[in-house]
Amino acid sequence: MDLNSFFEDMQARISELARQTPARELEQNVRALLQQGFSKLDLATRQDLDLQTELLARARARLTELEARVAELEKRAAPPGA
């Protein structure tokens, strides 16, 4: 048996043992329990939050533009000397 096949065999055996341990099963059960709990909460994903942040930034920029435009129109519409 050459060295590479020895290490591959050891890796396969260790991986198999890791899959069969109670810790692995416990991890899967805890993960499922957490996913079930999180699904009941009204949480947003990071992607949703990033999208809303981007939309808010655009809305703020547009609002600033519109405020400047309204101020300019009000300035033009004001009677001279007012």
Number of C-alpha atoms within 10 A of each C-alpha: 5 6 8 9 10 11 11 11 12 12 12 12 12 12 11 11 11 13 12 11 10 10 11 13 13 11 11 12 12 12 12 12 12 11 11 11 10 11 10 8 8 6 10 9 8 9 9 11 12 12 12 12 12 12 12 12 12 12 12 12 12 12 12 12 12 12 12 12 12 12 12 11 11 11 12 10 9 9 8 7 4 5
